[in-house]
Amino acid sequence: MYNGPAKAGSKHNDIAYAGALAKTWTDPHVPVLGSFTTFVEGYGTIDLDGNAHNKTFNVTPGIHTKLGHDSLGHEHVLMAGVDLPVGNPHQFNATYRVTYVFDF
C-alpha cells in the first residue's frame, strides 16, 4: 500500500511477487569459482487499483560465485545478472547488474 498524497486516479495498492530457480555447479571450497551458481528469477507486479491497471513481469538470469578468501579469511563474492522485461508495455529495455561483496 502506498502512503502519502497522490494524484487522482493513481494507484494506492499493488501486489509484488517473485520466484527463483538456482543450480550450484561447484563445491564452496573450489578456489576462484567456489559455489558457482546460475539462477533465473521471475518478478512481477499487479496494480490493484488506479486508472492504469498495469501488470509487469521481468525475468533475471544471472550468476553468483565466490572469488575466494584473502589472508584474513574475508570472502569475496561476485553476482551478475540482467533484468529483462517480458510483455508490453514495459518500463525499461534491460537493466544489467554486477555486484561485488566483500564479507568482513
One Martini backbone bead per residue (centre of mass of N, CA, C, O) as a GRO file, in nm:
protein
  104
    1MET     BB    1   0.096   0.037   0.023
    2TYR     BB    2   0.050   0.363  -0.040
    3ASN     BB    3   0.173   0.671   0.081
    4GLY     BB    4   0.029   0.962   0.059
    5PRO     BB    5   0.010   1.171  -0.180
    6ALA     BB    6  -0.211   1.169  -0.477
    7LYS     BB    7  -0.324   1.140  -0.770
    8ALA     BB    8  -0.584   1.110  -0.949
    9GLY     BB    9  -0.593   0.759  -1.034
   10SER     BB   10  -0.385   0.646  -0.867
   11LYS     BB   11  -0.215   0.421  -0.708
   12HIS     BB   12  -0.229   0.231  -0.375
   13ASN     BB   13  -0.221  -0.077  -0.483
   14ASP     BB   14  -0.012  -0.378  -0.473
   15ILE     BB   15   0.145  -0.667  -0.619
   16ALA     BB   16   0.430  -0.861  -0.527
   17TYR     BB   17   0.642  -1.106  -0.703
   18ALA     BB   18   0.861  -1.404  -0.652
   19GLY     BB   19   1.098  -1.630  -0.826
   20ALA     BB   20   1.341  -1.911  -0.805
   21LEU     BB   21   1.614  -2.069  -0.983
   22ALA     BB   22   1.888  -2.295  -0.883
   23LYS     BB   23   2.243  -2.386  -0.960
   24THR     BB   24   2.508  -2.563  -0.819
   25TRP     BB   25   2.838  -2.659  -0.956
   26THR     BB   26   3.031  -2.600  -0.707
   27ASP     BB   27   3.233  -2.605  -0.461
   28PRO     BB   28   3.302  -2.385  -0.199
   29HIS     BB   29   3.635  -2.462  -0.205
   30VAL     BB   30   3.684  -2.353  -0.470
   31PRO     BB   31   3.888  -2.176  -0.637
   32VAL     BB   32   3.733  -1.870  -0.751
   33LEU     BB   33   3.458  -2.084  -0.821
   34GLY     BB   34   3.290  -2.097  -0.572
   35SER     BB   35   2.969  -2.166  -0.582
   36PHE     BB   36   2.872  -2.191  -0.869
   37THR     BB   37   2.580  -2.002  -0.981
   38THR     BB   38   2.276  -2.042  -1.139
   39PHE     BB   39   2.000  -1.819  -1.241
   40VAL     BB   40   1.634  -1.762  -1.221
   41GLU     BB   41   1.414  -1.480  -1.218
   42GLY     BB   42   1.086  -1.383  -1.114
   43TYR     BB   43   0.907  -1.060  -1.156
   44GLY     BB   44   0.607  -0.900  -1.021
   45THR     BB   45   0.317  -0.682  -1.093
   46ILE     BB   46  -0.006  -0.565  -0.951
   47ASP     BB   47  -0.258  -0.363  -0.990
   48LEU     BB   48  -0.550  -0.284  -0.778
   49ASP     BB   49  -0.556   0.019  -0.872
   50GLY     BB   50  -0.653   0.257  -1.067
   51ASN     BB   51  -0.634   0.344  -1.410
   52ALA     BB   52  -0.407   0.147  -1.539
   53HIS     BB   53  -0.371  -0.160  -1.465
   54ASN     BB   54  -0.092  -0.289  -1.419
   55LYS     BB   55   0.141  -0.534  -1.561
   56THR     BB   56   0.440  -0.701  -1.456
   57PHE     BB   57   0.739  -0.875  -1.604
   58ASN     BB   58   1.048  -1.028  -1.496
   59VAL     BB   59   1.369  -1.154  -1.608
   60THR     BB   60   1.660  -1.307  -1.423
   61PRO     BB   61   1.961  -1.385  -1.527
   62GLY     BB   62   2.245  -1.554  -1.349
   63ILE     BB   63   2.521  -1.511  -1.112
   64HIS     BB   64   2.712  -1.688  -0.844
   65THR     BB   65   3.034  -1.627  -0.673
   66LYS     BB   66   3.335  -1.728  -0.538
   67LEU     BB   67   3.667  -1.579  -0.536
   68GLY     BB   68   3.747  -1.600  -0.231
   69HIS     BB   69   4.019  -1.554   0.001
   70ASP     BB   70   4.189  -1.395   0.221
   71SER     BB   71   4.426  -1.392   0.477
   72LEU     BB   72   4.167  -1.325   0.688
   73GLY     BB   73   3.892  -1.474   0.555
   74HIS     BB   74   3.771  -1.306   0.347
   75GLU     BB   75   3.503  -1.274   0.133
   76HIS     BB   76   3.452  -1.307  -0.227
   77VAL     BB   77   3.179  -1.176  -0.428
   78LEU     BB   78   2.995  -1.253  -0.735
   79MET     BB   79   2.732  -1.074  -0.911
   80ALA     BB   80   2.515  -1.142  -1.203
   81GLY     BB   81   2.276  -0.966  -1.426
   82VAL     BB   82   1.955  -0.951  -1.617
   83ASP     BB   83   1.687  -0.744  -1.671
   84LEU     BB   84   1.383  -0.867  -1.832
   85PRO     BB   85   1.122  -0.775  -2.002
   86VAL     BB   86   0.782  -0.896  -2.013
   87GLY     BB   87   0.605  -0.756  -2.226
   88ASN     BB   88   0.335  -0.517  -2.269
   89PRO     BB   89   0.433  -0.271  -2.132
   90HIS     BB   90   0.758  -0.131  -2.064
   91GLN     BB   91   0.993   0.055  -1.856
   92PHE     BB   92   1.227  -0.121  -1.992
   93ASN     BB   93   1.477  -0.308  -2.149
   94ALA     BB   94   1.750  -0.321  -1.958
   95THR     BB   95   1.923  -0.451  -1.660
   96TYR     BB   96   2.242  -0.431  -1.532
   97ARG     BB   97   2.414  -0.652  -1.292
   98VAL     BB   98   2.684  -0.575  -1.055
   99THR     BB   99   2.827  -0.753  -0.769
  100TYR     BB  100   3.035  -0.678  -0.490
  101VAL     BB  101   3.146  -0.883  -0.210
  102PHE     BB  102   3.273  -0.800   0.119
  103ASP     BB  103   3.339  -1.025   0.373
  104PHE     BB  104   3.392  -0.914   0.731
   0.00000   0.00000   0.00000
